[in-house]
Amino acid sequence: MDNEKTIEEIQQRLTKIEETLSKIQAQNHSRINWRVVIATLIVSIGTAYILLIIYIYFLQNV
């Protein structure tokens, strides 16, 4: 009986550990997605700014 109880406890703890690991992996995945989104926004804003400067420069020369 004692062995069965300890085996059940170990299995319960393992399932809890697996649940926490999957939660951590999901959090990491969403964090990476947010980093990619923020980096893409920064790059696109920078590119638009550079294009705007080039456009204004050519307008002044004409």
C-alpha positions as CSV (number, residue, x, y, z in Angstrom):
1,M,0.0,0.0,0.0
2,D,2.8,2.4,0.9
3,N,4.6,1.8,-2.4
4,E,1.3,2.5,-4.4
5,K,0.8,5.7,-2.5
6,T,4.3,7.0,-3.1
7,I,4.0,6.0,-6.8
8,E,0.7,8.0,-7.0
9,E,2.4,11.0,-5.3
10,I,5.3,10.9,-7.6
11,Q,3.0,10.7,-10.6
12,Q,1.0,13.7,-9.3
13,R,4.2,15.7,-8.8
14,L,5.4,14.8,-12.3
15,T,2.2,16.0,-13.9
16,K,2.4,19.2,-11.9
17,I,6.0,19.6,-13.1
18,E,5.0,18.9,-16.7
19,E,2.2,21.5,-16.4
20,T,4.6,24.2,-15.1
21,L,7.1,23.4,-17.8
22,S,4.4,23.8,-20.5
23,K,3.3,27.1,-19.0
24,I,6.9,28.3,-19.0
25,Q,7.4,27.3,-22.6
26,A,4.2,29.1,-23.6
27,Q,5.3,32.2,-21.8
28,N,8.7,32.1,-23.5
29,H,7.0,31.6,-26.9
30,S,4.8,34.6,-26.4
31,R,7.7,36.7,-25.2
32,I,9.7,35.9,-28.3
33,N,6.7,36.8,-30.4
34,W,6.4,40.2,-28.7
35,R,10.1,40.8,-29.2
36,V,9.8,40.0,-32.9
37,V,6.7,42.3,-33.2
38,I,8.5,45.2,-31.4
39,A,11.7,44.7,-33.4
40,T,9.7,44.7,-36.7
41,L,7.9,47.9,-35.7
42,I,11.1,49.6,-34.8
43,V,12.7,48.6,-38.1
44,S,9.7,49.6,-40.2
45,I,9.5,53.0,-38.5
46,G,13.2,53.5,-39.0
47,T,12.9,52.6,-42.7
48,A,10.0,54.9,-43.2
49,Y,11.9,57.7,-41.5
50,I,14.9,57.2,-43.7
51,L,12.8,57.1,-46.8
52,L,11.0,60.3,-45.7
53,I,14.4,62.1,-45.2
54,I,15.6,60.9,-48.7
55,Y,12.3,62.1,-50.2
56,I,12.5,65.5,-48.6
57,Y,16.2,65.8,-49.7
58,F,15.3,65.1,-53.3
59,L,12.3,67.6,-53.2
60,Q,14.6,70.3,-51.9
61,N,17.2,69.7,-54.7
62,V,14.5,69.9,-57.4
